[in-house]
């Protein structure tokens, strides 16, 4: 029996399964079939090398390759953790998460190198028709589950490629949840409910990651079901319970630099759509003037 280069086995199997022809076949398999296919590839490679892996380590390698081929590699397990709300990749060796409102470093997680981080960015943005390179060194995108992604690369980022993923919450917090968690008191809740019902203009402000979108969604739950609502966001996050909701999302320019649709463009267009209310997820530019007018 020979010494096993586990990282080498993982890289070789991953490269084999990421070949375009193999990838197309692989994506048609069910999750159990994918696991069997990866296990077969790992075992076959070990047989060629006349090497053996302990059962536990073999399972770990299979899981890691699966995450690479059909998921988001090393961060996939973080995205599956329901307690984590945000994942921050600062280059190849530094990964942080926000767990229950507190940011902490993940000590046992690292990429094999910056190339693997770049590969992850490419896997996220390529299906959306986006790109990240020296001429376009940062991008906003969204995962299939609705999670928001921002990526920025050198030379703008001095610590290597950086990825920030804000996970999509399966169940948005209700106003009652905010009271239970201590974010609001009952009198505050009733005052805000009255403001919404009275059709007051409301501006929600706060620092990054303080829950502005969560709070806006909770406030929106007070809007009567009979009203026509138009939501406008850079990246769609709001999920409103009312039946008559039109969701609009800004669009970045394509790889040729054309086709951009800004939040301001959408605000102006929404005024022609007979809205009872317009809800803008984030105001950062000229759309502020249009809203005030």
The 8 nearest C-alpha neighbors of each residue, nearest first, counted from 0:
[[1, 50, 49, 51, 2, 48, 3, 52],
 [2, 0, 50, 3, 49, 48, 51, 4],
 [1, 3, 4, 50, 0, 51, 5, 49],
 [2, 4, 5, 50, 1, 51, 52, 8],
 [3, 5, 7, 6, 8, 2, 9, 1],
 [6, 4, 8, 7, 3, 9, 60, 10],
 [7, 5, 9, 8, 4, 10, 111, 11],
 [6, 8, 10, 4, 5, 9, 11, 3],
 [9, 7, 5, 11, 6, 10, 12, 4],
 [8, 10, 6, 7, 12, 11, 13, 5],
 [11, 9, 7, 13, 8, 12, 14, 6],
 [10, 12, 14, 8, 13, 9, 7, 15],
 [13, 11, 15, 9, 14, 10, 8, 16],
 [12, 14, 10, 16, 15, 11, 64, 9],
 [15, 13, 17, 11, 12, 16, 10, 18],
 [14, 16, 12, 13, 17, 18, 11, 21],
 [17, 15, 13, 18, 14, 21, 22, 12],
 [18, 16, 14, 22, 15, 19, 13, 68],
 [17, 19, 21, 16, 15, 20, 22, 14],
 [20, 18, 22, 21, 17, 23, 16, 24],
 [21, 19, 23, 22, 18, 24, 17, 16],
 [20, 22, 24, 18, 23, 19, 16, 25],
 [23, 21, 25, 19, 17, 24, 20, 18],
 [22, 24, 26, 25, 20, 21, 19, 27],
 [25, 23, 21, 22, 27, 26, 20, 28],
 [24, 26, 22, 27, 23, 28, 21, 33],
 [25, 27, 23, 28, 24, 22, 69, 29],
 [28, 26, 25, 24, 29, 23, 22, 33],
 [29, 27, 25, 26, 32, 33, 30, 24],
 [28, 30, 32, 31, 33, 27, 26, 25],
 [29, 31, 33, 32, 34, 28, 35, 26],
 [32, 30, 34, 33, 29, 35, 28, 36],
 [33, 31, 35, 29, 34, 30, 28, 36],
 [34, 32, 36, 30, 31, 35, 28, 29],
 [33, 35, 31, 37, 32, 36, 38, 30],
 [34, 36, 38, 32, 33, 37, 39, 31],
 [37, 35, 33, 39, 34, 38, 32, 40],
 [38, 36, 40, 34, 39, 35, 61, 33],
 [37, 39, 35, 41, 40, 36, 61, 42],
 [40, 38, 36, 42, 37, 41, 43, 35],
 [39, 41, 37, 43, 38, 42, 44, 36],
 [42, 40, 38, 44, 43, 39, 37, 45],
 [43, 41, 45, 39, 44, 40, 38, 46],
 [44, 42, 46, 40, 45, 41, 39, 47],
 [43, 45, 47, 41, 46, 42, 40, 48],
 [46, 44, 48, 50, 42, 47, 43, 49],
 [45, 47, 49, 43, 48, 44, 50, 42],
 [48, 46, 44, 45, 49, 43, 50, 42],
 [47, 49, 45, 50, 46, 44, 1, 3],
 [50, 48, 46, 47, 45, 0, 1, 51],
 [49, 51, 45, 1, 0, 48, 46, 3],
 [52, 50, 45, 53, 0, 49, 3, 46],
 [51, 53, 57, 56, 54, 50, 3, 45],
 [54, 52, 56, 55, 57, 51, 58, 59],
 [55, 53, 57, 56, 58, 52, 59, 51],
 [56, 54, 58, 57, 53, 59, 52, 60],
 [55, 57, 59, 53, 58, 54, 52, 60],
 [56, 58, 54, 60, 59, 55, 52, 53],
 [59, 57, 61, 55, 56, 60, 62, 54],
 [58, 60, 56, 62, 57, 61, 63, 55],
 [59, 61, 63, 57, 62, 58, 64, 56],
 [62, 60, 58, 64, 59, 63, 38, 37],
 [63, 61, 65, 59, 60, 64, 58, 66],
 [62, 64, 60, 66, 65, 61, 59, 67],
 [63, 65, 67, 61, 66, 62, 13, 68],
 [66, 64, 62, 68, 67, 63, 69, 61],
 [65, 67, 70, 72, 63, 64, 68, 69],
 [68, 66, 72, 64, 65, 70, 71, 69],
 [67, 69, 65, 66, 70, 64, 17, 13],
 [70, 68, 66, 65, 67, 71, 26, 72],
 [71, 69, 66, 67, 72, 68, 75, 65],
 [70, 72, 75, 67, 66, 74, 119, 73],
 [71, 73, 67, 66, 75, 74, 70, 63],
 [72, 74, 75, 71, 110, 76, 108, 66],
 [75, 73, 77, 76, 72, 71, 78, 86],
 [76, 74, 71, 78, 77, 72, 73, 70],
 [75, 77, 79, 78, 74, 80, 73, 66],
 [78, 76, 74, 80, 79, 75, 83, 86],
 [77, 79, 75, 76, 80, 74, 166, 83],
 [78, 80, 76, 77, 81, 75, 83, 82],
 [79, 81, 77, 78, 82, 83, 76, 84],
 [82, 80, 83, 79, 84, 78, 77, 168],
 [81, 83, 80, 98, 99, 84, 97, 79],
 [84, 82, 98, 81, 80, 97, 85, 96],
 [83, 85, 166, 97, 98, 165, 82, 86],
 [86, 84, 165, 97, 96, 164, 166, 83],
 [85, 87, 96, 164, 163, 95, 165, 97],
 [88, 86, 163, 95, 94, 162, 96, 89],
 [87, 89, 94, 162, 161, 90, 93, 163],
 [90, 88, 161, 93, 94, 87, 91, 158],
 [89, 91, 159, 160, 161, 92, 158, 88],
 [90, 92, 110, 113, 112, 109, 93, 116],
 [93, 91, 109, 90, 110, 94, 89, 108],
 [92, 94, 89, 90, 91, 88, 109, 95],
 [95, 93, 88, 105, 87, 89, 104, 92],
 [96, 94, 104, 87, 105, 103, 86, 88],
 [97, 95, 86, 85, 102, 103, 87, 98],
 [96, 98, 102, 85, 101, 84, 83, 100],
 [97, 99, 83, 101, 100, 82, 96, 84],
 [100, 98, 101, 82, 97, 83, 84, 102],
 [99, 101, 98, 97, 102, 84, 208, 83],
 [102, 100, 97, 98, 99, 103, 96, 83],
 [103, 101, 97, 96, 98, 95, 100, 104],
 [104, 102, 95, 96, 97, 101, 105, 98],
 [103, 105, 95, 106, 94, 96, 102, 93],
 [104, 106, 95, 94, 107, 108, 103, 96],
 [107, 105, 108, 104, 94, 109, 93, 95],
 [108, 106, 105, 109, 104, 94, 92, 93],
 [109, 107, 106, 105, 94, 73, 110, 92],
 [110, 108, 92, 91, 111, 93, 107, 94],
 [109, 111, 91, 112, 92, 115, 73, 116],
 [112, 110, 115, 109, 91, 113, 114, 92],
 [113, 111, 110, 91, 114, 115, 116, 92],
 [112, 114, 116, 91, 115, 117, 90, 160],
 [115, 113, 117, 112, 116, 118, 111, 91],
 [114, 116, 118, 113, 117, 112, 119, 111],
 [117, 115, 113, 119, 118, 114, 120, 91],
 [116, 118, 114, 120, 119, 115, 121, 113],
 [119, 117, 115, 121, 116, 120, 114, 122],
 [120, 118, 116, 122, 117, 121, 115, 71],
 [121, 119, 117, 123, 118, 122, 124, 116],
 [120, 122, 118, 124, 123, 119, 125, 117],
 [123, 121, 119, 120, 125, 124, 118, 126],
 [122, 124, 120, 121, 125, 119, 126, 142],
 [123, 125, 129, 127, 121, 126, 122, 130],
 [124, 126, 128, 127, 121, 129, 122, 123],
 [127, 125, 128, 124, 123, 122, 129, 121],
 [128, 126, 125, 124, 129, 123, 140, 141],
 [127, 129, 125, 126, 124, 130, 253, 254],
 [130, 128, 124, 127, 125, 254, 253, 131],
 [129, 131, 124, 125, 254, 132, 128, 135],
 [130, 132, 136, 135, 137, 138, 129, 133],
 [131, 133, 136, 135, 134, 130, 152, 137],
 [134, 132, 136, 135, 131, 154, 153, 152],
 [133, 135, 132, 136, 131, 137, 130, 254],
 [136, 134, 132, 131, 133, 137, 130, 138],
 [137, 135, 132, 133, 131, 152, 151, 134],
 [138, 136, 151, 150, 135, 131, 152, 139],
 [137, 139, 150, 149, 140, 131, 151, 136],
 [140, 138, 149, 148, 150, 141, 137, 147],
 [141, 139, 148, 147, 149, 138, 124, 142],
 [142, 140, 147, 148, 146, 145, 143, 139],
 [141, 143, 146, 145, 144, 147, 140, 123],
 [144, 142, 145, 141, 146, 123, 147, 167],
 [145, 143, 142, 146, 167, 141, 166, 147],
 [146, 144, 142, 167, 143, 141, 147, 236],
 [145, 147, 167, 166, 142, 141, 165, 144],
 [146, 148, 141, 165, 164, 140, 145, 166],
 [149, 147, 164, 140, 141, 163, 139, 165],
 [148, 150, 139, 163, 138, 162, 140, 164],
 [151, 149, 162, 138, 137, 161, 163, 148],
 [150, 152, 137, 161, 136, 160, 156, 138],
 [151, 153, 160, 156, 136, 155, 159, 161],
 [154, 152, 156, 155, 159, 157, 160, 136],
 [153, 155, 156, 152, 157, 133, 136, 159],
 [156, 154, 153, 152, 157, 136, 151, 137],
 [157, 155, 153, 152, 154, 158, 159, 151],
 [156, 158, 159, 153, 155, 154, 152, 160],
 [159, 157, 156, 90, 89, 160, 153, 161],
 [158, 160, 90, 157, 153, 156, 152, 161],
 [161, 159, 152, 90, 151, 153, 156, 116],
 [162, 160, 89, 151, 88, 90, 150, 152],
 [163, 161, 150, 88, 149, 87, 164, 151],
 [164, 162, 87, 149, 148, 86, 88, 150],
 [165, 163, 148, 86, 147, 85, 166, 87],
 [166, 164, 85, 147, 146, 84, 148, 86],
 [167, 165, 146, 84, 85, 164, 168, 147],
 [166, 168, 146, 145, 169, 165, 144, 147],
 [167, 169, 170, 171, 166, 84, 146, 145],
 [168, 170, 167, 171, 166, 144, 81, 145],
 [171, 169, 168, 172, 173, 167, 238, 213],
 [172, 170, 168, 173, 169, 213, 238, 216],
 [171, 173, 176, 170, 217, 213, 174, 177],
 [172, 174, 176, 217, 175, 171, 177, 220],
 [175, 173, 177, 217, 176, 178, 172, 218],
 [174, 176, 178, 173, 177, 179, 172, 188],
 [177, 175, 179, 173, 174, 178, 172, 180],
 [178, 176, 180, 182, 174, 175, 179, 183],
 [179, 177, 183, 181, 175, 176, 180, 184],
 [178, 180, 176, 177, 181, 175, 182, 183],
 [181, 179, 177, 178, 182, 176, 183, 175],
 [180, 182, 178, 183, 179, 177, 184, 176],
 [181, 183, 177, 180, 178, 184, 179, 176],
 [184, 182, 178, 181, 177, 187, 188, 185],
 [183, 185, 187, 186, 178, 188, 181, 182],
 [184, 186, 188, 187, 189, 178, 183, 190],
 [187, 185, 189, 188, 184, 190, 183, 191],
 [188, 186, 190, 184, 185, 189, 183, 191],
 [187, 189, 185, 191, 186, 190, 192, 184],
 [188, 190, 192, 186, 191, 187, 193, 185],
 [189, 191, 187, 193, 192, 188, 186, 194],
 [192, 190, 194, 188, 193, 189, 187, 195],
 [191, 193, 189, 195, 190, 194, 221, 188],
 [192, 194, 196, 190, 191, 195, 197, 189],
 [195, 193, 191, 197, 199, 192, 196, 198],
 [196, 194, 198, 192, 197, 193, 199, 191],
 [195, 197, 193, 198, 194, 192, 222, 221],
 [196, 198, 194, 195, 199, 193, 192, 200],
 [199, 197, 195, 196, 194, 200, 276, 193],
 [200, 198, 194, 197, 195, 201, 196, 193],
 [199, 201, 198, 202, 195, 194, 197, 276],
 [202, 200, 199, 203, 195, 194, 198, 191],
 [201, 203, 204, 200, 215, 282, 279, 199],
 [204, 202, 211, 201, 215, 205, 214, 212],
 [205, 203, 202, 211, 206, 209, 281, 210],
 [206, 204, 209, 211, 207, 203, 210, 208],
 [205, 207, 209, 208, 204, 211, 210, 203],
 [206, 208, 209, 205, 210, 211, 204, 212],
 [207, 209, 210, 206, 211, 205, 100, 212],
 [208, 210, 207, 206, 211, 205, 212, 213],
 [209, 211, 213, 212, 208, 214, 205, 207],
 [210, 212, 214, 213, 209, 215, 203, 205],
 [213, 211, 215, 214, 210, 216, 280, 237],
 [214, 212, 210, 216, 211, 215, 217, 172],
 [213, 215, 217, 211, 216, 212, 210, 218],
 [216, 214, 212, 218, 217, 213, 211, 219],
 [215, 217, 219, 213, 214, 218, 237, 212],
 [216, 218, 214, 174, 173, 220, 219, 215],
 [219, 217, 215, 220, 216, 221, 214, 174],
 [218, 220, 216, 221, 217, 222, 215, 239],
 [219, 221, 218, 217, 222, 216, 239, 240],
 [222, 220, 219, 218, 192, 223, 195, 196],
 [221, 223, 220, 219, 196, 224, 195, 226],
 [224, 222, 225, 226, 221, 241, 196, 220],
 [223, 225, 241, 226, 222, 242, 243, 227],
 [226, 224, 223, 227, 243, 241, 242, 222],
 [227, 225, 224, 275, 223, 228, 243, 222],
 [228, 226, 243, 275, 274, 244, 276, 225],
 [229, 227, 244, 276, 274, 275, 277, 245],
 [228, 230, 245, 277, 244, 246, 278, 274],
 [229, 231, 278, 246, 279, 247, 277, 245],
 [230, 232, 279, 247, 248, 280, 278, 246],
 [233, 231, 280, 248, 234, 235, 279, 249],
 [232, 234, 249, 248, 235, 262, 231, 281],
 [233, 235, 232, 248, 236, 147, 249, 141],
 [234, 236, 232, 248, 237, 233, 246, 247],
 [237, 235, 234, 238, 145, 167, 232, 212],
 [238, 236, 216, 235, 239, 212, 280, 230],
 [239, 237, 236, 240, 216, 171, 235, 246],
 [238, 240, 241, 237, 220, 216, 219, 244],
 [241, 239, 242, 238, 220, 224, 244, 219],
 [240, 242, 224, 239, 243, 244, 223, 220],
 [241, 243, 244, 224, 240, 225, 239, 227],
 [244, 242, 227, 241, 228, 226, 245, 224],
 [245, 243, 228, 229, 242, 227, 246, 241],
 [244, 246, 229, 228, 230, 247, 243, 227],
 [247, 245, 230, 229, 231, 244, 248, 235],
 [248, 246, 231, 230, 245, 232, 249, 265],
 [247, 249, 232, 233, 231, 235, 234, 250],
 [250, 248, 233, 261, 260, 262, 232, 251],
 [249, 251, 260, 259, 248, 261, 252, 233],
 [252, 250, 259, 253, 260, 249, 258, 261],
 [253, 251, 259, 256, 257, 258, 250, 254],
 [252, 254, 256, 255, 257, 258, 129, 251],
 [253, 255, 256, 129, 130, 252, 128, 257],
 [256, 254, 253, 257, 252, 258, 129, 130],
 [257, 255, 252, 253, 254, 258, 259, 251],
 [258, 256, 252, 253, 255, 259, 254, 251],
 [257, 259, 252, 253, 260, 256, 251, 250],
 [258, 260, 252, 251, 250, 257, 261, 253],
 [261, 259, 250, 249, 264, 251, 258, 262],
 [262, 260, 264, 249, 263, 259, 265, 250],
 [261, 263, 265, 264, 249, 266, 286, 233],
 [262, 264, 286, 266, 261, 265, 285, 267],
 [265, 263, 261, 267, 262, 266, 260, 268],
 [264, 266, 268, 262, 263, 267, 269, 261],
 [267, 265, 263, 269, 268, 264, 262, 270],
 [266, 268, 264, 265, 270, 269, 263, 289],
 [267, 269, 265, 270, 266, 271, 264, 272],
 [270, 268, 272, 266, 271, 267, 265, 229],
 [269, 271, 268, 267, 272, 266, 273, 274],
 [272, 270, 269, 268, 273, 267, 274, 266],
 [273, 271, 269, 270, 274, 268, 229, 275],
 [272, 274, 271, 270, 275, 269, 227, 276],
 [275, 273, 276, 227, 272, 228, 229, 277],
 [274, 276, 227, 226, 228, 273, 277, 229],
 [275, 277, 228, 274, 229, 278, 227, 226],
 [278, 276, 229, 230, 228, 279, 274, 275],
 [277, 279, 230, 229, 231, 280, 276, 228],
 [280, 278, 231, 281, 230, 232, 277, 282],
 [279, 281, 232, 231, 278, 212, 282, 230],
 [280, 282, 279, 283, 232, 233, 231, 212],
 [283, 281, 284, 287, 286, 279, 280, 262],
 [284, 282, 281, 285, 287, 286, 262, 263],
 [285, 283, 286, 282, 287, 263, 262, 288],
 [284, 286, 287, 288, 263, 289, 283, 282],
 [285, 287, 263, 289, 288, 284, 290, 262],
 [288, 286, 290, 285, 289, 282, 284, 291],
 [289, 287, 291, 286, 290, 285, 292, 284],
 [290, 288, 286, 292, 287, 291, 267, 285],
 [289, 291, 287, 292, 288, 286, 266, 267],
 [292, 290, 288, 289, 287, 286, 200, 285],
 [291, 289, 290, 288, 287, 286, 267, 270]]
